[in-house]
């Protein structure tokens, strides 16, 4: 009896406490919002932050409260957009242009060199604070991989000291864009086929010394483009207007340094 009585008391106490917790849980339960649940289920669940919110549930709440547009999920694309419109009873008349991330730098080890050896904290952000990284080009890819660490889909790798994006895996969430301290990554239309792989805004002679693949501002691409989609900004750096570009490739053929060339994995022509 000395053992049985304490055991019975413990079991009964446990049952009573469990019952009390169940009652309290029912009384203080927060009612679920079916619309938010449906929206969260419609979203891809990547919680990548590309929409500007902390995660898919936060974005769903913002949509429900009328605080966010229905088309902000770049990772989900048009399919998710249509599902969201269906849940919200809205018309899906907005055209969603799929976008992919792209690294605007072609300075891999074949075209540029290191100016020093870096032995600091192994992040691009830290390296950039130390004489703007180890490479000769102060505007180029730091090659450590903050963007790769930020990508929730594993679409980015470092090859030949250059960040490379696998466009078959990239969802265009944009998580890598804010991770790059040199602002080398942008989202561009997924169907585009050419890009200027350079962000160096210095004079052509200085760019050439830093990277043989850099844009020297010669304007050959600008003069060759049949639709005026290419312009040289700040006098030294070419830029493509993707709203005008027809992906004819004329600019890539005209570029003497290879700074403008077809979009593909890696940095080599």
N, C-alpha and C positions, 0 to 999 in steps of 0.2 A: 504493500500500500504506500510505502514511503516514496516509491518511484512512480507508481501509477497516478497518484493525485497531482504531482507537479506536471506530469505529461499532459493530463487532461486539461489542467488549468492553462497550460501553454497553447494547446490546440484550440481550445475555446476562445482564448484571448486573440489568437491569430485570426480565427474565423470572424470574430466580432470586428476587429480592426479592418479586415479585408472588406467586410460588408459596409463599414462606415466610409472607407475610402471610395467604394463603388457608388454609394449614395451621394457623397460630396462631389465626386467626379461628374455625376449626372446633373447635379444642381448647378455647378459652376462651369459646365462644359460650354465652350465657345461654338456657337452654331457655324457649320461649314457653309461657305458660299459655293453653290453648285457651278455658277458661271466661272469663278476663279479656278475651280477644280478642272473644269472642261478646258479652259484656256491653257492651264499648266500641262494637261495631258496632250494638248495639240502641239505644244512647243517641243523642240528636240531634247530638252533636258540637259544640254551641254553646260549650262550655267557659265558661258564664256564671257558674258558682259558686253558683247558686241552691240547690244541694243541700248547700252548706257545704264542698265540697271544691274543690281548685284547678282541676279540670277533669274531663271525662267519664272519662278513664282512671283518675284517682285515685279517683273514685267507684266505678268498676268494681272496682278492687282492694279497696276497703273492703267492697263487697258480698261479694266472693269470700272475704274473710277474716272475714266475719261481724261486721264493725264498723259496718255501716250498714244502715238499713232499706231495703227494696226500693222504697219509694214516694216517695223524696225528689226525683225529677226532675219538677219542676213544668212545665218547658218541654216535656217529652215527654207529660205527661198520662197518661191511662189506657192508651192504646195502648202506650206505652213500658213502663209498669208491667207490663202483661200479658206483653210480650216478655221482660222481666227475670225474671218469675216462671217463664216457660217454660224459660229457660236454667238457672235455679237449681232447677228441679223443685219449685217451690212453688205453692200454690194462690193464685189471684188473687182472694181473697174480700174484700179491703179496697176500700171504695168511695172512689174518687179524685174529689174535688170540684175542678173546674177553677177556677183563680183568675186574676185580672187585677190589674195594678197600677192604683192610683187616686191622684190628687193631691188631698189634702184641703185645698184652698184655692181659693176663687173670686174672689180679689182681683186681677183684671186691671185694666187702666188705666181702665176705665169705673167702677170702684167704689172705688178707692183712689188715693193720690197719693204722689209721692216727697217725702221730707223733706230730701234733699240729692242732690248729684251725686257718684257714686262713680267715681274714676279710679284704682283700685288694680289688683291682680292680677285677671285676668278669670276668677275662679272663684267659685262660691257660698260655698265654704268660707272663702276669703279675705275676701269681702265681709261675711260674717256676723261676722267677727272685728272689723270696723270699724263700731262702733255698730249691729251687727245688720242691716247692709245699708242700702240707700238708701230703702227704702219706709217709709211711716208705720207699718205693722203690723210689729211685731217678730217675729210668729209666722208671717208669710206667706211665699209663694214669693219667692225672691231673684231669679228670672228670668234667671239667667246660663246655666244649662244643665249643671250637673254631672251631673244625672240623664240627660240626653240623651247626654252623652259616655260614660256608663257602660253605656248600653243596647246590647247586642251585636246587636240586631235592628232598630235604627233606628226604634223605635216612639214615640219622644218628640221633640217639637219645642217651641220657645218661641214663643208667640203672644200678643201684647198683654201682654208682660212676665210671662207665666204659663206654666208647664210644662203641656203637653197630651199625653196618652197616647192613641195610636190603638189602641183595644182590638181591632181586627181584626188588628193586627200583633203586639201584646203576647202573649208566651207565658207570662207570670207567673213568670219566672225569679227575680225579686226583686233583680237587680243594682242597680236604681235606688233601692231602699229604703235601703240603707246609704250611698248617695252623697249624699242630701239632708241638709244640716246642720241643718235645722229639723224633720226627721223628719215630713215632710208626706205621704210616700208609703207606702201599705200595700197588701198583697194582700188582695182581697176576692173572694167568690164571683162567678164570671163572669156568673151569671144575675141578679144583683141590679140593681135599676133606680133606687134612690134612695140619696143619700148626704148627709152634712153636710159642706159644703165650707168648713170653718173649723176652726182649731186654737187660736184665741185664747181663753185662759182668764181674761182680765181681766173686770171688770164690764162689763155691757152698754153703759153710756154711754161707756166708754173704747174698747170694741171698735167702736162706731158711729162714733166720731171717726176711727178708723184706717181703717175700711173699711165702707162702707154695705151690703156683702154679708155681713157677719160675723154670727155667732150671738150674740144678746143674752141668752140664757138665760131667755126668757119662758115656757118650758114649754108653749107651745101645741101643739107637735109631740108632746110627752110625753102630754098630756091627750087628744089626738086619736087616737093609735095604738090600734087595737082589740085588739092582742095584747100590749101592754106592751113592745114591742121598743125603744122610745126612752126614754132617761133623760137627765136633765141632771146632768152630773158637775161636781164642784167648785163647784156653784151657778151656773155661767155658761156651760157648753158642753154642747150636746146630743150624744149618741152613740147610734148604732144597733147593736143586737145582731143580727148577721146570722144567727145560729142560730135566732132567733125571728122575724125579719122575714118578712112574706109579700109584700112589694113591692106593697102596695095603693096607695101614693102619698098616703095621707091626710096624713102629716106634711109632705110637700112643699106640699100645698094650704094647710095651716094656717100655714106659716112666713111671718111678715110681712116679713122682710128678704130672703128668697130664699136663705138660707144652706143650707136643705134643698131640694134639687130633683133632678129625674131625671138619672141619669148619662148624660152625653153628652160629645162632644168640645167643648172650649172652656169658657168661664166664664159665658156669658150664658144667661138663662132663655129 
